[in-house]
Amino acid sequence: MTTILVLNGPNLGRLGSREPEVYGSANLDDLRAALAQQVTDAGSGVELDLRQTDDESELVRWLHGAVDSGSPVVLNPAAFTHYSYALRDAAALVTTAGLALIEVHITNPHTREEFRHTSVISGVASGVIAGFGFDSYRLAVDQILRSQA
């Protein structure tokens, strides 16, 4: 059975209370429930493992684990998007192993502060989906489900 890892970087554990005018009022538990329902409705037999960390090294280890377990990844690197070459190199391991790694963002970074316009992850990701709130995650999971069929 395939497990899709949905990995979230720093400060995303504060969704629902952190800048709701930017990120919305839903939290990670709401996202987990919506994505779990999505994979159940798809009848794919796929499992979902949603995680969040503020620790860069933990996120890198999770990407290494995705390679070892053959798990596709939906990744919201959050602030690590813009500067973490360690995370970029770990993400590259996922895609060079032939696994999907879809970078997602709740907001559209290109409409925000200039420092958010650059992603060191995008160049090694299978695809990027941004600006659709939690639907960014849903679109990424849908793409993985369709590629697994």
N, CA, C and O atoms as a GROMACS GRO file, in nm:
protein
  596
    1MET      N    1   0.084  -0.118   0.000
    1MET     CA    2   0.000   0.000   0.000
    1MET      C    3   0.089   0.124   0.000
    1MET      O    4   0.186   0.132   0.074
    2THR      N    5   0.054   0.220  -0.083
    2THR     CA    6   0.129   0.345  -0.092
    2THR      C    7   0.086   0.440   0.020
    2THR      O    8  -0.032   0.449   0.054
    3THR      N    9   0.182   0.509   0.075
    3THR     CA   10   0.156   0.615   0.171
    3THR      C   11   0.206   0.746   0.110
    3THR      O   12   0.322   0.756   0.069
    4ILE      N   13   0.119   0.844   0.105
    4ILE     CA   14   0.159   0.978   0.062
    4ILE      C   15   0.199   1.055   0.186
    4ILE      O   16   0.120   1.071   0.280
    5LEU      N   17   0.322   1.104   0.186
    5LEU     CA   18   0.368   1.189   0.296
    5LEU      C   19   0.331   1.334   0.263
    5LEU      O   20   0.363   1.384   0.155
    6VAL      N   21   0.264   1.400   0.355
    6VAL     CA   22   0.231   1.541   0.342
    6VAL      C   23   0.311   1.613   0.451
    6VAL      O   24   0.276   1.610   0.569
    7LEU      N   25   0.419   1.676   0.408
    7LEU     CA   26   0.516   1.733   0.501
    7LEU      C   27   0.507   1.885   0.503
    7LEU      O   28   0.500   1.950   0.399
    8ASN      N   29   0.506   1.939   0.623
    8ASN     CA   30   0.489   2.082   0.643
    8ASN      C   31   0.602   2.138   0.728
    8ASN      O   32   0.640   2.080   0.829
    9GLY      N   33   0.654   2.252   0.683
    9GLY     CA   34   0.766   2.316   0.751
    9GLY      C   35   0.724   2.412   0.861
    9GLY      O   36   0.613   2.405   0.913
   10PRO      N   37   0.817   2.502   0.894
   10PRO     CA   38   0.802   2.585   1.014
   10PRO      C   39   0.680   2.677   1.012
   10PRO      O   40   0.639   2.730   0.909
   11ASN      N   41   0.626   2.691   1.130
   11ASN     CA   42   0.514   2.779   1.161
   11ASN      C   43   0.379   2.730   1.110
   11ASN      O   44   0.276   2.788   1.144
   12LEU      N   45   0.377   2.625   1.030
   12LEU     CA   46   0.249   2.575   0.979
   12LEU      C   47   0.168   2.504   1.086
   12LEU      O   48   0.048   2.482   1.069
   13GLY      N   49   0.232   2.468   1.196
   13GLY     CA   50   0.159   2.416   1.310
   13GLY      C   51   0.071   2.522   1.376
   13GLY      O   52  -0.013   2.490   1.460
   14ARG      N   53   0.091   2.646   1.338
   14ARG     CA   54   0.012   2.757   1.392
   14ARG      C   55  -0.101   2.801   1.299
   14ARG      O   56  -0.166   2.902   1.322
   15LEU      N   57  -0.124   2.723   1.192
   15LEU     CA   58  -0.234   2.756   1.102
   15LEU      C   59  -0.364   2.762   1.182
   15LEU      O   60  -0.383   2.687   1.277
   16GLY      N   61  -0.450   2.852   1.142
   16GLY     CA   62  -0.576   2.873   1.212
   16GLY      C   63  -0.568   2.992   1.305
   16GLY      O   64  -0.667   3.062   1.325
   17SER      N   65  -0.449   3.014   1.363
   17SER     CA   66  -0.431   3.130   1.450
   17SER      C   67  -0.326   3.226   1.396
   17SER      O   68  -0.325   3.344   1.433
   18ARG      N   69  -0.239   3.179   1.311
   18ARG     CA   70  -0.133   3.264   1.254
   18ARG      C   71  -0.185   3.336   1.129
   18ARG      O   72  -0.215   3.273   1.028
   19GLU      N   73  -0.194   3.465   1.138
   19GLU     CA   74  -0.234   3.549   1.024
   19GLU      C   75  -0.351   3.488   0.945
   19GLU      O   76  -0.336   3.458   0.827
   20PRO      N   77  -0.466   3.471   1.010
   20PRO     CA   78  -0.579   3.409   0.939
   20PRO      C   79  -0.623   3.487   0.816
   20PRO      O   80  -0.682   3.430   0.724
   21GLU      N   81  -0.595   3.617   0.812
   21GLU     CA   82  -0.629   3.695   0.694
   21GLU      C   83  -0.542   3.656   0.573
   21GLU      O   84  -0.577   3.684   0.459
   22VAL      N   85  -0.428   3.592   0.600
   22VAL     CA   86  -0.337   3.547   0.493
   22VAL      C   87  -0.355   3.397   0.468
   22VAL      O   88  -0.368   3.355   0.353
   23TYR      N   89  -0.357   3.318   0.576
   23TYR     CA   90  -0.354   3.172   0.565
   23TYR      C   91  -0.490   3.105   0.589
   23TYR      O   92  -0.502   2.983   0.572
   24GLY      N   93  -0.590   3.181   0.628
   24GLY     CA   94  -0.720   3.123   0.655
   24GLY      C   95  -0.734   3.082   0.801
   24GLY      O   96  -0.641   3.095   0.880
   25SER      N   97  -0.853   3.034   0.835
   25SER     CA   98  -0.882   3.000   0.975
   25SER      C   99  -0.874   2.850   1.004
   25SER      O  100  -0.888   2.809   1.119
   26ALA      N  101  -0.853   2.769   0.902
   26ALA     CA  102  -0.844   2.624   0.922
   26ALA      C  103  -0.704   2.588   0.973
   26ALA      O  104  -0.607   2.658   0.945
   27ASN      N  105  -0.696   2.478   1.047
   27ASN     CA  106  -0.567   2.433   1.101
   27ASN      C  107  -0.526   2.300   1.037
   27ASN      O  108  -0.596   2.247   0.951
   28LEU      N  109  -0.413   2.246   1.081
   28LEU     CA  110  -0.362   2.121   1.022
   28LEU      C  111  -0.454   2.003   1.046
   28LEU      O  112  -0.460   1.911   0.964
   29ASP      N  113  -0.526   2.002   1.158
   29ASP     CA  114  -0.623   1.893   1.180
   29ASP      C  115  -0.734   1.898   1.075
   29ASP      O  116  -0.781   1.795   1.028
   30ASP      N  117  -0.776   2.020   1.040
   30ASP     CA  118  -0.877   2.035   0.935
   30ASP      C  119  -0.822   1.986   0.801
   30ASP      O  120  -0.892   1.919   0.725
   31LEU      N  121  -0.696   2.020   0.773
   31LEU     CA  122  -0.633   1.974   0.649
   31LEU      C  123  -0.622   1.823   0.648
   31LEU      O  124  -0.653   1.759   0.547
   32ARG      N  125  -0.579   1.765   0.758
   32ARG     CA  126  -0.565   1.619   0.768
   32ARG      C  127  -0.699   1.550   0.740
   32ARG      O  128  -0.704   1.453   0.666
   33ALA      N  129  -0.806   1.601   0.799
   33ALA     CA  130  -0.938   1.541   0.779
   33ALA      C  131  -0.982   1.553   0.634
   33ALA      O  132  -1.034   1.457   0.577
   34ALA      N  133  -0.960   1.668   0.572
   34ALA     CA  134  -1.001   1.687   0.433
   34ALA      C  135  -0.923   1.595   0.339
   34ALA      O  136  -0.981   1.536   0.247
   35LEU      N  137  -0.793   1.582   0.361
   35LEU     CA  138  -0.712   1.497   0.274
   35LEU      C  139  -0.742   1.349   0.298
   35LEU      O  140  -0.743   1.270   0.203
   36ALA      N  141  -0.767   1.311   0.422
   36ALA     CA  142  -0.803   1.172   0.451
   36ALA      C  143  -0.934   1.137   0.381
   36ALA      O  144  -0.948   1.027   0.326
   37GLN      N  145  -1.030   1.229   0.384
   37GLN     CA  146  -1.157   1.206   0.315
   37GLN      C  147  -1.134   1.195   0.164
   37GLN      O  148  -1.197   1.112   0.097
   38GLN      N  149  -1.045   1.276   0.111
   38GLN     CA  150  -1.015   1.273  -0.032
   38GLN      C  151  -0.960   1.137  -0.075
   38GLN      O  152  -1.004   1.082  -0.176
   39VAL      N  153  -0.865   1.083   0.001
   39VAL     CA  154  -0.809   0.953  -0.039
   39VAL      C  155  -0.909   0.841  -0.016
   39VAL      O  156  -0.909   0.743  -0.091
   40THR      N  157  -0.993   0.853   0.086
   40THR     CA  158  -1.098   0.754   0.108
   40THR      C  159  -1.198   0.756  -0.007
   40THR      O  160  -1.235   0.651  -0.061
   41ASP      N  161  -1.241   0.875  -0.045
   41ASP     CA  162  -1.337   0.889  -0.155
   41ASP      C  163  -1.281   0.836  -0.286
   41ASP      O  164  -1.355   0.788  -0.371
   42ALA      N  165  -1.150   0.847  -0.303
   42ALA     CA  166  -1.086   0.800  -0.426
   42ALA      C  167  -1.084   0.647  -0.433
   42ALA      O  168  -1.065   0.590  -0.540
   43GLY      N  169  -1.102   0.581  -0.317
   43GLY     CA  170  -1.103   0.435  -0.314
   43GLY      C  171  -0.972   0.374  -0.361
   43GLY      O  172  -0.970   0.265  -0.417
   44SER      N  173  -0.865   0.446  -0.338
   44SER     CA  174  -0.736   0.406  -0.392
   44SER      C  175  -0.659   0.310  -0.302
   44SER      O  176  -0.564   0.247  -0.347
   45GLY      N  177  -0.698   0.298  -0.176
   45GLY     CA  178  -0.622   0.217  -0.082
   45GLY      C  179  -0.494   0.286  -0.036
   45GLY      O  180  -0.412   0.225   0.033
   46VAL      N  181  -0.478   0.411  -0.074
   46VAL     CA  182  -0.361   0.489  -0.035
   46VAL      C  183  -0.380   0.541   0.106
   46VAL      O  184  -0.491   0.577   0.146
   47GLU      N  185  -0.272   0.544   0.181
   47GLU     CA  186  -0.274   0.603   0.315
   47GLU      C  187  -0.210   0.740   0.310
   47GLU      O  188  -0.132   0.770   0.220
   48LEU      N  189  -0.244   0.822   0.407
   48LEU     CA  190  -0.194   0.957   0.416
   48LEU      C  191  -0.123   0.975   0.548
   48LEU      O  192  -0.174   0.933   0.652
   49ASP      N  193  -0.006   1.036   0.546
   49ASP     CA  194   0.071   1.063   0.667
   49ASP      C  195   0.108   1.211   0.666
   49ASP      O  196   0.204   1.250   0.600
   50LEU      N  197   0.033   1.292   0.740
   50LEU     CA  198   0.057   1.436   0.745
   50LEU      C  199   0.140   1.468   0.868
   50LEU      O  200   0.108   1.427   0.979
   51ARG      N  201   0.249   1.543   0.846
   51ARG     CA  202   0.340   1.579   0.955
   51ARG      C  203   0.377   1.727   0.944
   51ARG      O  204   0.370   1.787   0.837
   52GLN      N  205   0.416   1.784   1.057
   52GLN     CA  206   0.464   1.922   1.060
   52GLN      C  207   0.581   1.931   1.156
   52GLN      O  208   0.582   1.867   1.261
   53THR      N  209   0.681   2.011   1.119
   53THR     CA  210   0.794   2.035   1.206
   53THR      C  211   0.847   2.176   1.184
   53THR      O  212   0.837   2.232   1.075
   54ASP      N  213   0.904   2.230   1.289
   54ASP     CA  214   0.976   2.356   1.279
   54ASP      C  215   1.126   2.331   1.267
   54ASP      O  216   1.205   2.425   1.262
   55ASP      N  217   1.164   2.205   1.262
   55ASP     CA  218   1.305   2.162   1.264
   55ASP      C  219   1.350   2.118   1.124
   55ASP      O  220   1.299   2.020   1.070
   56GLU      N  221   1.444   2.190   1.068
   56GLU     CA  222   1.492   2.161   0.933
   56GLU      C  223   1.551   2.020   0.922
   56GLU      O  224   1.525   1.950   0.824
   57SER      N  225   1.628   1.979   1.020
   57SER     CA  226   1.690   1.846   1.012
   57SER      C  227   1.586   1.735   1.016
   57SER      O  228   1.603   1.631   0.953
   58GLU      N  229   1.478   1.756   1.091
   58GLU     CA  230   1.372   1.655   1.095
   58GLU      C  231   1.304   1.643   0.958
   58GLU      O  232   1.274   1.533   0.913
   59LEU      N  233   1.280   1.756   0.895
   59LEU     CA  234   1.219   1.756   0.762
   59LEU      C  235   1.309   1.686   0.661
   59LEU      O  236   1.260   1.611   0.576
   60VAL      N  237   1.438   1.708   0.669
   60VAL     CA  238   1.535   1.639   0.582
   60VAL      C  239   1.528   1.488   0.607
   60VAL      O  240   1.526   1.410   0.512
   61ARG      N  241   1.525   1.447   0.734
   61ARG     CA  242   1.516   1.303   0.766
   61ARG      C  243   1.387   1.242   0.710
   61ARG      O  244   1.389   1.130   0.661
   62TRP      N  245   1.277   1.315   0.717
   62TRP     CA  246   1.151   1.264   0.662
   62TRP      C  247   1.160   1.245   0.511
   62TRP      O  248   1.104   1.149   0.458
   63LEU      N  249   1.230   1.334   0.442
   63LEU     CA  250   1.248   1.317   0.298
   63LEU      C  251   1.337   1.197   0.269
   63LEU      O  252   1.311   1.123   0.173
   64HIS      N  253   1.439   1.176   0.349
   64HIS     CA  254   1.522   1.055   0.334
   64HIS      C  255   1.435   0.931   0.354
   64HIS      O  256   1.449   0.832   0.281
   65GLY      N  257   1.347   0.935   0.453
   65GLY     CA  258   1.257   0.822   0.478
   65GLY      C  259   1.163   0.798   0.362
   65GLY      O  260   1.129   0.683   0.334
   66ALA      N  261   1.120   0.904   0.295
   66ALA     CA  262   1.033   0.888   0.177
   66ALA      C  263   1.106   0.810   0.069
   66ALA      O  264   1.047   0.724   0.004
   67VAL      N  265   1.232   0.840   0.049
   67VAL     CA  266   1.312   0.766  -0.050
   67VAL      C  267   1.321   0.620  -0.009
   67VAL      O  268   1.299   0.531  -0.091
   68ASP      N  269   1.353   0.597   0.117
   68ASP     CA  270   1.370   0.459   0.166
   68ASP      C  271   1.241   0.377   0.158
   68ASP      O  272   1.246   0.256   0.136
   69SER      N  273   1.126   0.442   0.177
   69SER     CA  274   0.999   0.370   0.177
   69SER      C  275   0.927   0.377   0.042
   69SER      O  276   0.823   0.312   0.024
   70GLY      N  277   0.980   0.454  -0.052
   70GLY     CA  278   0.916   0.467  -0.183
   70GLY      C  279   0.787   0.547  -0.178
   70GLY      O  280   0.693   0.518  -0.252
   71SER      N  281   0.782   0.647  -0.090
   71SER     CA  282   0.660   0.725  -0.072
   71SER      C  283   0.665   0.857  -0.149
   71SER      O  284   0.764   0.929  -0.140
   72PRO      N  285   0.559   0.889  -0.224
   72PRO     CA  286   0.550   1.020  -0.286
   72PRO      C  287   0.527   1.126  -0.178
   72PRO      O  288   0.479   1.095  -0.069
   73VAL      N  289   0.562   1.251  -0.209
   73VAL     CA  290   0.561   1.357  -0.109
   73VAL      C  291   0.488   1.480  -0.161
   73VAL      O  292   0.506   1.523  -0.275
   74VAL      N  293   0.404   1.535  -0.075
   74VAL     CA  294   0.351   1.670  -0.090
   74VAL      C  295   0.424   1.752   0.016
   74VAL      O  296   0.415   1.722   0.135
   75LEU      N  297   0.495   1.855  -0.029
   75LEU     CA  298   0.583   1.930   0.062
   75LEU      C  299   0.549   2.078   0.061
   75LEU      O  300   0.555   2.144  -0.043
   76ASN      N  301   0.514   2.130   0.179
   76ASN     CA  302   0.506   2.274   0.199
   76ASN      C  303   0.627   2.310   0.284
   76ASN      O  304   0.623   2.298   0.407
   77PRO      N  305   0.735   2.355   0.220
   77PRO     CA  306   0.856   2.384   0.294
   77PRO      C  307   0.850   2.511   0.378
   77PRO      O  308   0.940   2.537   0.457
   78ALA      N  309   0.744   2.590   0.360
   78ALA     CA  310   0.725   2.715   0.434
   78ALA      C  311   0.850   2.802   0.420
   78ALA      O  312   0.901   2.818   0.310
   79ALA      N  313   0.898   2.859   0.529
   79ALA     CA  314   1.013   2.950   0.520
   79ALA      C  315   1.139   2.884   0.465
   79ALA      O  316   1.225   2.952   0.409
   80PHE      N  317   1.151   2.753   0.479
   80PHE     CA  318   1.269   2.684   0.424
   80PHE      C  319   1.273   2.690   0.272
   80PHE      O  320   1.377   2.666   0.211
   81THR      N  321   1.160   2.722   0.210
   81THR     CA  322   1.150   2.733   0.064
   81THR      C  323   1.259   2.821   0.006
   81THR      O  324   1.312   2.791  -0.101
   82HIS      N  325   1.291   2.926   0.075
   82HIS     CA  326   1.368   3.035   0.017
   82HIS      C  327   1.518   3.026   0.038
   82HIS      O  328   1.594   3.101  -0.023
   83TYR      N  329   1.563   2.934   0.124
   83TYR     CA  330   1.707   2.934   0.152
   83TYR      C  331   1.767   2.799   0.190
   83TYR      O  332   1.889   2.788   0.199
   84SER      N  333   1.687   2.697   0.212
   84SER     CA  334   1.742   2.572   0.267
   84SER      C  335   1.795   2.481   0.157
   84SER      O  336   1.720   2.407   0.093
   85TYR      N  337   1.924   2.488   0.137
   85TYR     CA  338   1.988   2.401   0.038
   85TYR      C  339   1.993   2.257   0.087
   85TYR      O  340   1.995   2.164   0.007
   86ALA      N  341   1.995   2.239   0.218
   86ALA     CA  342   1.990   2.103   0.273
   86ALA      C  343   1.856   2.038   0.237
   86ALA      O  344   1.850   1.922   0.198
   87LEU      N  345   1.748   2.115   0.251
   87LEU     CA  346   1.616   2.063   0.216
   87LEU      C  347   1.605   2.041   0.066
   87LEU      O  348   1.545   1.942   0.022
   88ARG      N  349   1.661   2.131  -0.012
   88ARG     CA  350   1.661   2.117  -0.158
   88ARG      C  351   1.731   1.988  -0.199
   88ARG      O  352   1.680   1.914  -0.284
   89ASP      N  353   1.846   1.959  -0.139
   89ASP     CA  354   1.920   1.838  -0.174
   89ASP      C  355   1.843   1.713  -0.133
   89ASP      O  356   1.845   1.613  -0.205
   90ALA      N  357   1.775   1.716  -0.020
   90ALA     CA  358   1.693   1.602   0.023
   90ALA      C  359   1.573   1.585  -0.069
   90ALA      O  360   1.535   1.472  -0.101
   91ALA      N  361   1.512   1.696  -0.112
   91ALA     CA  362   1.401   1.688  -0.207
   91ALA      C  363   1.448   1.629  -0.340
   91ALA      O  364   1.376   1.552  -0.402
   92ALA      N  365   1.567   1.665  -0.382
   92ALA     CA  366   1.622   1.611  -0.507
   92ALA      C  367   1.640   1.460  -0.497
   92ALA      O  368   1.622   1.389  -0.597
   93LEU      N  369   1.674   1.410  -0.381
   93LEU     CA  370   1.686   1.264  -0.363
   93LEU      C  371   1.553   1.195  -0.391
   93LEU      O  372   1.549   1.086  -0.447
   94VAL      N  373   1.444   1.260  -0.351
   94VAL     CA  374   1.311   1.202  -0.372
   94VAL      C  375   1.282   1.190  -0.521
   94VAL      O  376   1.244   1.084  -0.570
   95THR      N  377   1.300   1.299  -0.593
   95THR     CA  378   1.265   1.297  -0.735
   95THR      C  379   1.363   1.214  -0.818
   95THR      O  380   1.322   1.151  -0.915
   96THR      N  381   1.490   1.212  -0.781
   96THR     CA  382   1.584   1.129  -0.857
   96THR      C  383   1.561   0.981  -0.831
   96THR      O  384   1.606   0.895  -0.907
   97ALA      N  385   1.490   0.950  -0.722
   97ALA     CA  386   1.451   0.811  -0.694
   97ALA      C  387   1.326   0.773  -0.774
   97ALA      O  388   1.276   0.661  -0.763
   98GLY      N  389   1.275   0.867  -0.854
   98GLY     CA  390   1.157   0.840  -0.936
   98GLY      C  391   1.026   0.859  -0.864
   98GLY      O  392   0.921   0.814  -0.911
   99LEU      N  393   1.029   0.926  -0.751
   99LEU     CA  394   0.908   0.951  -0.672
   99LEU      C  395   0.860   1.093  -0.695
   99LEU      O  396   0.940   1.183  -0.720
  100ALA      N  397   0.730   1.112  -0.686
  100ALA     CA  398   0.674   1.246  -0.698
  100ALA      C  399   0.706   1.327  -0.573
  100ALA      O  400   0.698   1.276  -0.461
  101LEU      N  401   0.741   1.452  -0.593
  101LEU     CA  402   0.753   1.549  -0.486
  101LEU      C  403   0.689   1.677  -0.538
  101LEU      O  404   0.744   1.744  -0.626
  102ILE      N  405   0.573   1.709  -0.484
  102ILE     CA  406   0.500   1.827  -0.528
  102ILE      C  407   0.510   1.934  -0.419
  102ILE      O  408   0.466   1.914  -0.306
  103GLU      N  409   0.569   2.046  -0.457
  103GLU     CA  410   0.583   2.160  -0.367
  103GLU      C  411   0.449   2.234  -0.365
  103GLU      O  412   0.393   2.264  -0.470
  104VAL      N  413   0.399   2.263  -0.246
  104VAL     CA  414   0.274   2.337  -0.234
  104VAL      C  415   0.291   2.457  -0.143
  104VAL      O  416   0.376   2.460  -0.054
  105HIS      N  417   0.207   2.557  -0.169
  105HIS     CA  418   0.201   2.675  -0.084
  105HIS      C  419   0.055   2.717  -0.074
  105HIS      O  420  -0.018   2.714  -0.172
  106ILE      N  421   0.014   2.756   0.045
  106ILE     CA  422  -0.122   2.799   0.069
  106ILE      C  423  -0.149   2.930  -0.005
  106ILE      O  424  -0.254   2.948  -0.067
  107THR      N  425  -0.054   3.021   0.002
  107THR     CA  426  -0.064   3.149  -0.068
  107THR      C  427   0.020   3.144  -0.194
  107THR      O  428   0.094   3.047  -0.216
  108ASN      N  429   0.010   3.246  -0.275
  108ASN     CA  430   0.096   3.257  -0.393
  108ASN      C  431   0.217   3.341  -0.354
  108ASN      O  432   0.204   3.462  -0.338
  109PRO      N  433   0.334   3.279  -0.339
  109PRO     CA  434   0.452   3.353  -0.294
  109PRO      C  435   0.489   3.471  -0.385
  109PRO      O  436   0.552   3.567  -0.341
  110HIS      N  437   0.451   3.463  -0.511
  110HIS     CA  438   0.488   3.568  -0.607
  110HIS      C  439   0.405   3.695  -0.591
  110HIS      O  440   0.437   3.797  -0.651
  111THR      N  441   0.299   3.688  -0.511
  111THR     CA  442   0.219   3.808  -0.483
  111THR      C  443   0.253   3.867  -0.347
  111THR      O  444   0.187   3.961  -0.302
  112ARG      N  445   0.353   3.813  -0.283
  112ARG     CA  446   0.389   3.856  -0.148
  112ARG      C  447   0.524   3.926  -0.147
  112ARG      O  448   0.570   3.972  -0.252
  113GLU      N  449   0.588   3.936  -0.035
  113GLU     CA  450   0.716   4.005  -0.024
  113GLU      C  451   0.817   3.946  -0.121
  113GLU      O  452   0.814   3.827  -0.153
  114GLU      N  453   0.907   4.032  -0.168
  114GLU     CA  454   1.002   3.990  -0.271
  114GLU      C  455   1.088   3.871  -0.228
  114GLU      O  456   1.120   3.786  -0.310
  115PHE      N  457   1.126   3.864  -0.100
  115PHE     CA  458   1.211   3.752  -0.058
  115PHE      C  459   1.141   3.617  -0.074
  115PHE      O  460   1.207   3.514  -0.078
  116ARG      N  461   1.008   3.618  -0.083
  116ARG     CA  462   0.934   3.493  -0.101
  116ARG      C  463   0.924   3.449  -0.247
  116ARG      O  464   0.872   3.341  -0.275
  117HIS      N  465   0.972   3.529  -0.339
  117HIS     CA  466   0.960   3.499  -0.482
  117HIS      C  467   1.053   3.388  -0.528
  117HIS      O  468   1.030   3.330  -0.634
  118THR      N  469   1.156   3.358  -0.452
  118THR     CA  470   1.253   3.256  -0.492
  118THR      C  471   1.234   3.130  -0.411
  118THR      O  472   1.226   3.133  -0.288
  119SER      N  473   1.228   3.018  -0.482
  119SER     CA  474   1.222   2.886  -0.417
  119SER      C  475   1.342   2.806  -0.460
  119SER      O  476   1.367   2.788  -0.579
  120VAL      N  477   1.418   2.756  -0.362
  120VAL     CA  478   1.529   2.667  -0.396
  120VAL      C  479   1.478   2.525  -0.416
  120VAL      O  480   1.554   2.439  -0.462
  121ILE      N  481   1.352   2.499  -0.383
  121ILE     CA  482   1.293   2.366  -0.395
  121ILE      C  483   1.233   2.343  -0.534
  121ILE      O  484   1.242   2.232  -0.587
  122SER      N  485   1.173   2.445  -0.592
  122SER     CA  486   1.099   2.430  -0.718
  122SER      C  487   1.179   2.364  -0.828
  122SER      O  488   1.123   2.286  -0.906
  123GLY      N  489   1.306   2.392  -0.837
  123GLY     CA  490   1.388   2.337  -0.944
  123GLY      C  491   1.407   2.187  -0.939
  123GLY      O  492   1.445   2.126  -1.039
  124VAL      N  493   1.381   2.126  -0.825
  124VAL     CA  494   1.394   1.980  -0.814
  124VAL      C  495   1.261   1.911  -0.790
  124VAL      O  496   1.254   1.789  -0.783
  125ALA      N  497   1.154   1.990  -0.776
  125ALA     CA  498   1.021   1.933  -0.752
  125ALA      C  499   0.961   1.879  -0.881
  125ALA      O  500   0.994   1.926  -0.990
  126SER      N  501   0.874   1.781  -0.868
  126SER     CA  502   0.798   1.730  -0.984
  126SER      C  503   0.701   1.834  -1.035
  126SER      O  504   0.673   1.840  -1.155
  127GLY      N  505   0.650   1.917  -0.946
  127GLY     CA  506   0.556   2.022  -0.981
  127GLY      C  507   0.537   2.115  -0.863
  127GLY      O  508   0.578   2.084  -0.751
  128VAL      N  509   0.475   2.229  -0.889
  128VAL     CA  510   0.451   2.330  -0.786
  128VAL      C  511   0.306   2.377  -0.798
  128VAL      O  512   0.258   2.407  -0.907
  129ILE      N  513   0.237   2.382  -0.684
  129ILE     CA  514   0.099   2.431  -0.679
  129ILE      C  515   0.092   2.532  -0.566
  129ILE      O  516   0.127   2.502  -0.452
  130ALA      N  517   0.047   2.654  -0.599
  130ALA     CA  518   0.047   2.760  -0.500
  130ALA      C  519  -0.072   2.853  -0.518
  130ALA      O  520  -0.121   2.873  -0.630
  131GLY      N  521  -0.116   2.908  -0.407
  131GLY     CA  522  -0.213   3.015  -0.412
  131GLY      C  523  -0.358   2.974  -0.398
  131GLY      O  524  -0.447   3.058  -0.410
  132PHE      N  525  -0.385   2.848  -0.373
  132PHE     CA  526  -0.523   2.800  -0.367
  132PHE      C  527  -0.564   2.758  -0.226
  132PHE      O  528  -0.657   2.678  -0.211
  133GLY      N  529  -0.499   2.808  -0.125
  133GLY     CA  530  -0.530   2.769   0.012
  133GLY      C  531  -0.507   2.619   0.029
  133GLY      O  532  -0.413   2.563  -0.029
  134PHE      N  533  -0.592   2.555   0.108
  134PHE     CA  534  -0.578   2.410   0.128
  134PHE      C  535  -0.603   2.332   0.000
  134PHE      O  536  -0.563   2.216  -0.011
  135ASP      N  537  -0.670   2.393  -0.097
  135ASP     CA  538  -0.688   2.325  -0.225
  135ASP      C  539  -0.555   2.298  -0.295
  135ASP      O  540  -0.547   2.209  -0.379
  136SER      N  541  -0.451   2.374  -0.262
  136SER     CA  542  -0.318   2.343  -0.318
  136SER      C  543  -0.278   2.201  -0.280
  136SER      O  544  -0.225   2.127  -0.363
  137TYR      N  545  -0.302   2.162  -0.156
  137TYR     CA  546  -0.272   2.027  -0.111
  137TYR      C  547  -0.362   1.924  -0.182
  137TYR      O  548  -0.316   1.820  -0.227
  138ARG      N  549  -0.491   1.957  -0.190
  138ARG     CA  550  -0.586   1.865  -0.253
  138ARG      C  551  -0.548   1.839  -0.399
  138ARG      O  552  -0.555   1.725  -0.446
  139LEU      N  553  -0.509   1.944  -0.470
  139LEU     CA  554  -0.467   1.928  -0.609
  139LEU      C  555  -0.341   1.842  -0.619
  139LEU      O  556  -0.329   1.760  -0.710
  140ALA      N  557  -0.249   1.859  -0.526
  140ALA     CA  558  -0.126   1.778  -0.526
  140ALA      C  559  -0.158   1.632  -0.499
  140ALA      O  560  -0.107   1.543  -0.567
  141VAL      N  561  -0.242   1.606  -0.398
  141VAL     CA  562  -0.279   1.468  -0.367
  141VAL      C  563  -0.351   1.406  -0.486
  141VAL      O  564  -0.326   1.291  -0.521
  142ASP      N  565  -0.441   1.482  -0.550
  142ASP     CA  566  -0.512   1.431  -0.667
  142ASP      C  567  -0.413   1.391  -0.777
  142ASP      O  568  -0.428   1.286  -0.839
  143GLN      N  569  -0.314   1.475  -0.800
  143GLN     CA  570  -0.215   1.443  -0.903
  143GLN      C  571  -0.141   1.313  -0.870
  143GLN      O  572  -0.118   1.230  -0.958
  144ILE      N  573  -0.104   1.297  -0.746
  144ILE     CA  574  -0.034   1.174  -0.706
  144ILE      C  575  -0.126   1.053  -0.722
  144ILE      O  576  -0.084   0.949  -0.772
  145LEU      N  577  -0.251   1.067  -0.680
  145LEU     CA  578  -0.346   0.956  -0.694
  145LEU      C  579  -0.363   0.918  -0.842
  145LEU      O  580  -0.366   0.800  -0.876
  146ARG      N  581  -0.376   1.018  -0.928
  146ARG     CA  582  -0.393   0.988  -1.071
  146ARG      C  583  -0.269   0.924  -1.131
  146ARG      O  584  -0.279   0.841  -1.221
  147SER      N  585  -0.151   0.963  -1.082
  147SER     CA  586  -0.028   0.904  -1.137
  147SER      C  587  -0.008   0.762  -1.088
  147SER      O  588   0.063   0.684  -1.151
  148GLN      N  589  -0.071   0.727  -0.975
  148GLN     CA  590  -0.059   0.592  -0.918
  148GLN      C  591  -0.156   0.494  -0.983
  148GLN      O  592  -0.136   0.373  -0.977
  149ALA      N  593  -0.261   0.547  -1.047
  149ALA     CA  594  -0.366   0.463  -1.103
  149ALA      C  595  -0.319   0.385  -1.225
  149ALA      O  596  -0.396   0.310  -1.284
   0.00000   0.00000   0.00000
